[in-house]
């Protein structure tokens, strides 16, 4: 377990170095947006899946402003690729940005930036989820989640929220139990879970 905790600590540290290097918070604030960290970096549950998640809010949600922020981000030579999806006309009311950053150790990190219409349904939702996970998480749960993430093969796609619900809500403690739990708990409803 010590090795797993060391990996998690190293990846948390590296993620924060990337956040600082790309100056992501200042970039989004420069267009008048509010930017909040969500996901595994926020909850301290970042393990082997190297991703950093931000939710960003603006009113109005302007595509031009969003592109201006991403243009600034793209000037960093470590940012190697960026993808865009316009979901403004959906229930999500957002623009999705996904950037890939190559770190000093030649490892690729995914940075998800979801630019959301302020005041829409998901405004602040995932921030509340992260805060509740932090509030209820025991040291034992944290170790179990990190171990399960570590044991998950790269070929298996499991969302962070699935690990959290399985462990926190349903007491899953082994990878075998997790795979069985996942078979019984499929569907988008899991997104609506808050501990």
PyMOL commands that set and color helices and strands:
alter all, ss='L'
color gray80, all
select helices_A, chain A and resi 2-22+24-29+39-43+63-74+125-136+139-151+160-169+175-184+188-192
alter helices_A, ss='H'
color red, helices_A
select strands_A, chain A and resi 34-38+51-58+79-87+94-102+108-117
alter strands_A, ss='S'
color yellow, strands_A
deselect
rebuild
show_as cartoon
